[in-house]
Amino acid sequence: MADIKFGTDGWRGRIAEDYTFPNVRRCAQGFSSYLLEKGKNDGGVVVGYDKRFASEDFAAAVAEVLAANGIRAYLTAGATPTPVIAYAVVERKAAGAVNITASHNPPSDNGFKVRDEHGGAIDPEGLKEIEARIPPAEAVKRMSLADAEAKGLVVRFDAAPAYLAHLKDLIDVEPIRQAGLTIVADAMWGNGAGWFPHLLSGGKTKVIEIHHQRNPIFPEMKRPEPIPPNVDPCLRRVVETKANVGIITDGDADRLGVGDEEGNFVNQLQVYALLALYLLEVRGERGPIVKTLSTTAMLDKLGQLYGVPVYQTGVGFKYVAPKMLETNAMIGGEESGGYAFRGHVPERDGILAGLYILDFMVKTGKTPTQLIEYLYSKVGAHYYDRVDAALPAAQREAYFRRVSAARPERIGGLAVKGIDTTDGFKYLLDDGGWMLIRFSGTEPLIRVYTETTHKERVKPILDDGLRIAGLKTDAG
């Protein structure tokens, strides 16, 4: 029997190896038991899924288990973006959600995400409680889907209409629709397919959609994650079509990637700072900013400029979402390209984030490159990159001990001013930048990140990070 562990954002596994129907049902039983013991089962549970291999079948298996436990399952009628599933929880006053998706992981993987009654990630303590209630396979309750539907314990529904109606309260898309932009929308073979054409059609703006069919092997990319090199086909299409911008959503459409009008990638830290600046300056909003420790220091500078507090959390929306609710934050986000907004749900939304970037362009008349120049005029230039290195699971503890013991005085030629061990090992550098070494909570990887005000120091900083982790020698 597989030992199921919930990581940064639920449980993910390799299809047919550990991600099997019996194990998915075990997770569903654990969540059911958690809801029943907490008395949170009355509103039912939304169950959604992505376009990965057999996701709809795994979602049906979850619905069967919920039904057998007397919990009504609202099963989406088709593959549905994560933020749309999250909003459905609020709209239906449900107790939470189960989302069958591995988001940006490789095609071999699938996942089991849980959400609370706010549509947001469940906090770390709650995840531990659910994990502790996952039983052996023989203890799982089951009811056939046909019986569950006949008894009204599984209800199929379309989550899109309620979400689309709610979007009208958050943004007026008509100016974007009439702006005459050419937009390349890359759905990365995932759940974002069709959304931008639907939202922006009928005016002068043209949306060119790519990778919008279902294809669970994700051709032309290593994985449906909106970072290089996966975004390169979109960036090329922007240049070929002379488009104004590329808008890229990941496999479940909760993350956003952006390409500028010259076919260059706008990195996730720049996008986060642009979204915060848009809310502060164009929309005149005020309120806290919540960020993970792996994202940009530009947010701290914007907080100082506009007089709003900035809160830092560990990596993952299991930390960001509760902090957003606690502080009534204006925006929350992380380095991976996930951003959430006040007045919506405390969940990443690549669709809404993309619309906000487009609205920023329209309201200011600026191109993406000009928006970055405008941002830098306020906070100074910042340079970012990340390296992911494979880590054999059996050696994780040894590498962790090595990094824990490291006390470098200089990294990339910059003096180390301190170390933040909130989530990983974040070295604070004397230029105001940082380098972070973090062991992934969802994959067998070590990630090394940096943000610095010195462009030429990015590679030396990352190289030193790999050396500290024991993944690079002085010779190479």
CORDAWO-V606056 format. One record per residue. N is the residue number from 0. RES is the residue in one small letter. PSI is psi in degrees with one decimal (NA if undefined). Layout:
BEGIN
[[N,RES,PSI] [N,RES,PSI]]
END
This chain:
BEGIN
[[0,m,129.2] [1,a,142.1] [2,d,103.5] [3,i,124.7] [4,k,130.9] [5,f,125.4] [6,g,-143.1] [7,t,-35.5] [8,d,49.6] [9,g,-154.5] [10,w,135.3] [11,r,147.1] [12,g,176.9] [13,r,126.7] [14,i,130.5] [15,a,-9.4] [16,e,-70.0] [17,d,-22.3] [18,y,88.8] [19,t,166.6] [20,f,-44.3] [21,p,-40.3] [22,n,-35.2] [23,v,-41.3] [24,r,-37.2] [25,r,-43.2] [26,c,-41.8] [27,a,-37.3] [28,q,-41.5] [29,g,-42.2] [30,f,-40.1] [31,s,-47.3] [32,s,-40.4] [33,y,-48.7] [34,l,-42.8] [35,l,-42.7] [36,e,-28.8] [37,k,-5.3] [38,g,31.6] [39,k,23.3] [40,n,-8.4] [41,d,-35.5] [42,g,-4.0] [43,g,180.0] [44,v,132.1] [45,v,133.4] [46,v,119.1] [47,g,177.3] [48,y,166.1] [49,d,-162.0] [50,k,18.5] [51,r,172.0] [52,f,121.0] [53,a,18.2] [54,s,-38.8] [55,e,-31.5] [56,d,-38.8] [57,f,-38.5] [58,a,-40.3] [59,a,-37.7] [60,a,-39.3] [61,v,-44.9] [62,a,-38.4] [63,e,-41.5] [64,v,-45.1] [65,l,-46.3] [66,a,-41.5] [67,a,-23.1] [68,n,7.3] [69,g,16.6] [70,i,122.4] [71,r,134.5] [72,a,123.2] [73,y,100.5] [74,l,122.2] [75,t,145.9] [76,a,-12.4] [77,g,-179.1] [78,a,131.1] [79,t,132.9] [80,p,144.0] [81,t,-46.3] [82,p,-28.2] [83,v,-38.8] [84,i,-44.1] [85,a,-43.2] [86,y,-33.0] [87,a,-32.4] [88,v,-46.5] [89,v,-44.8] [90,e,-36.8] [91,r,0.7] [92,k,42.5] [93,a,167.1] [94,a,-15.2] [95,g,-162.1] [96,a,154.6] [97,v,129.4] [98,n,117.7] [99,i,98.5] [100,t,147.2] [101,a,16.3] [102,s,-107.0] [103,h,5.4] [104,n,168.4] [105,p,163.3] [106,p,-19.3] [107,s,-11.8] [108,d,158.9] [109,n,173.8] [110,g,170.5] [111,f,101.4] [112,k,142.8] [113,v,147.3] [114,r,155.2] [115,d,-171.6] [116,e,-12.8] [117,h,-3.5] [118,g,4.4] [119,g,173.8] [120,a,145.6] [121,i,139.7] [122,d,163.9] [123,p,-38.7] [124,e,-40.6] [125,g,-40.2] [126,l,-39.6] [127,k,-38.2] [128,e,-40.7] [129,i,-46.4] [130,e,-40.4] [131,a,-19.9] [132,r,4.0] [133,i,117.2] [134,p,173.3] [135,p,160.8] [136,a,-35.8] [137,e,-12.9] [138,a,2.3] [139,v,134.0] [140,k,140.4] [141,r,148.3] [142,m,140.9] [143,s,149.1] [144,l,-40.2] [145,a,-45.2] [146,d,-41.0] [147,a,-41.7] [148,e,-40.7] [149,a,-32.9] [150,k,1.6] [151,g,14.3] [152,l,-13.6] [153,v,122.0] [154,v,119.2] [155,r,139.4] [156,f,161.5] [157,d,116.5] [158,a,-10.9] [159,a,-47.1] [160,p,-43.9] [161,a,-40.7] [162,y,-45.3] [163,l,-39.4] [164,a,-39.6] [165,h,-35.6] [166,l,-34.0] [167,k,-24.5] [168,d,-16.9] [169,l,-31.4] [170,i,141.5] [171,d,110.1] [172,v,-7.1] [173,e,-43.3] [174,p,-36.0] [175,i,-43.2] [176,r,-33.7] [177,q,5.4] [178,a,-14.8] [179,g,23.4] [180,l,155.2] [181,t,120.3] [182,i,128.8] [183,v,119.1] [184,a,115.0] [185,d,112.1] [186,a,-2.6] [187,m,40.2] [188,w,17.8] [189,g,-156.8] [190,n,-11.3] [191,g,-5.3] [192,a,131.5] [193,g,-15.9] [194,w,-47.2] [195,f,-41.0] [196,p,-40.8] [197,h,-44.0] [198,l,-31.7] [199,l,3.4] [200,s,161.6] [201,g,4.2] [202,g,-150.8] [203,k,-16.8] [204,t,141.1] [205,k,129.6] [206,v,121.1] [207,i,112.7] [208,e,136.3] [209,i,158.8] [210,h,44.9] [211,h,2.9] [212,q,170.7] [213,r,124.8] [214,n,95.8] [215,p,-6.3] [216,i,-2.5] [217,f,63.8] [218,p,154.7] [219,e,9.6] [220,m,155.1] [221,k,-34.1] [222,r,159.0] [223,p,58.9] [224,e,125.8] [225,p,60.2] [226,i,161.5] [227,p,148.7] [228,p,3.3] [229,n,-27.2] [230,v,-5.7] [231,d,-41.0] [232,p,-37.9] [233,c,-44.4] [234,l,-38.9] [235,r,-40.4] [236,r,-34.6] [237,v,-45.6] [238,v,-45.4] [239,e,-37.0] [240,t,1.5] [241,k,40.6] [242,a,162.3] [243,n,-23.8] [244,v,153.2] [245,g,131.0] [246,i,121.8] [247,i,125.9] [248,t,148.5] [249,d,-171.1] [250,g,-35.2] [251,d,8.2] [252,a,25.9] [253,d,-10.5] [254,r,155.7] [255,l,136.4] [256,g,152.1] [257,v,137.4] [258,g,137.5] [259,d,179.3] [260,e,-11.8] [261,e,4.7] [262,g,22.8] [263,n,146.7] [264,f,132.2] [265,v,112.2] [266,n,165.9] [267,q,-32.8] [268,l,-39.1] [269,q,-42.6] [270,v,-42.7] [271,y,-46.1] [272,a,-37.9] [273,l,-42.2] [274,l,-41.6] [275,a,-43.0] [276,l,-40.1] [277,y,-47.4] [278,l,-41.2] [279,l,-42.7] [280,e,-49.3] [281,v,-44.8] [282,r,-10.3] [283,g,24.3] [284,e,155.7] [285,r,145.7] [286,g,169.7] [287,p,153.0] [288,i,130.4] [289,v,129.6] [290,k,150.4] [291,t,161.0] [292,l,-8.3] [293,s,5.6] [294,t,-168.1] [295,t,144.3] [296,a,-13.1] [297,m,-29.9] [298,l,-37.6] [299,d,-39.4] [300,k,-39.5] [301,l,-38.5] [302,g,-41.8] [303,q,-42.6] [304,l,-39.2] [305,y,3.7] [306,g,39.2] [307,v,144.7] [308,p,151.7] [309,v,125.3] [310,y,135.4] [311,q,137.8] [312,t,176.9] [313,g,175.2] [314,v,132.9] [315,g,148.3] [316,f,-8.3] [317,k,-19.5] [318,y,-40.9] [319,v,-47.9] [320,a,-49.6] [321,p,-36.8] [322,k,-36.9] [323,m,-43.7] [324,l,-40.3] [325,e,-38.9] [326,t,-0.8] [327,n,50.5] [328,a,146.3] [329,m,-36.8] [330,i,148.3] [331,g,148.3] [332,g,178.2] [333,e,169.1] [334,e,-23.5] [335,s,-4.0] [336,g,16.3] [337,g,128.7] [338,y,137.4] [339,a,158.0] [340,f,144.8] [341,r,146.2] [342,g,-3.1] [343,h,-128.8] [344,v,152.3] [345,p,56.7] [346,e,146.6] [347,r,139.4] [348,d,99.9] [349,g,-27.4] [350,i,-53.1] [351,l,-40.9] [352,a,-40.5] [353,g,-42.2] [354,l,-37.7] [355,y,-39.6] [356,i,-43.6] [357,l,-40.5] [358,d,-36.4] [359,f,-44.7] [360,m,-46.4] [361,v,-45.2] [362,k,-30.7] [363,t,-14.9] [364,g,19.1] [365,k,148.8] [366,t,166.6] [367,p,-40.3] [368,t,-37.0] [369,q,-34.1] [370,l,-40.0] [371,i,-40.9] [372,e,-40.3] [373,y,-43.6] [374,l,-47.4] [375,y,-25.9] [376,s,-21.0] [377,k,-38.4] [378,v,-3.6] [379,g,160.3] [380,a,138.4] [381,h,143.5] [382,y,135.8] [383,y,149.4] [384,d,167.7] [385,r,143.6] [386,v,131.2] [387,d,128.0] [388,a,133.1] [389,a,143.3] [390,l,113.9] [391,p,130.4] [392,a,-36.2] [393,a,-20.3] [394,q,3.5] [395,r,-46.5] [396,e,-39.1] [397,a,-43.3] [398,y,-37.7] [399,f,-44.2] [400,r,-38.8] [401,r,-47.6] [402,v,-38.5] [403,s,-36.0] [404,a,-13.9] [405,a,137.4] [406,r,67.0] [407,p,142.2] [408,e,-28.5] [409,r,143.8] [410,i,122.7] [411,g,27.3] [412,g,-1.3] [413,l,143.6] [414,a,140.1] [415,v,122.1] [416,k,-15.5] [417,g,171.0] [418,i,130.1] [419,d,117.7] [420,t,26.6] [421,t,-44.3] [422,d,91.1] [423,g,-156.0] [424,f,101.4] [425,k,115.7] [426,y,121.6] [427,l,124.3] [428,l,158.7] [429,d,-2.7] [430,d,5.9] [431,g,-4.5] [432,g,-166.5] [433,w,161.7] [434,m,133.9] [435,l,131.7] [436,i,123.6] [437,r,138.0] [438,f,121.1] [439,s,141.6] [440,g,-6.9] [441,t,-13.8] [442,e,158.2] [443,p,70.1] [444,l,149.8] [445,i,133.5] [446,r,133.8] [447,v,122.9] [448,y,155.7] [449,t,151.2] [450,e,130.8] [451,t,159.8] [452,t,3.1] [453,h,106.8] [454,k,-40.1] [455,e,-10.0] [456,r,-5.3] [457,v,-53.2] [458,k,-46.7] [459,p,-36.0] [460,i,-46.3] [461,l,-40.0] [462,d,-41.8] [463,d,-35.9] [464,g,-42.2] [465,l,-35.2] [466,r,-43.3] [467,i,-38.0] [468,a,-8.7] [469,g,19.3] [470,l,3.1] [471,k,136.9] [472,t,167.6] [473,d,-27.5] [474,a,-17.3] [475,g,NA]]
END
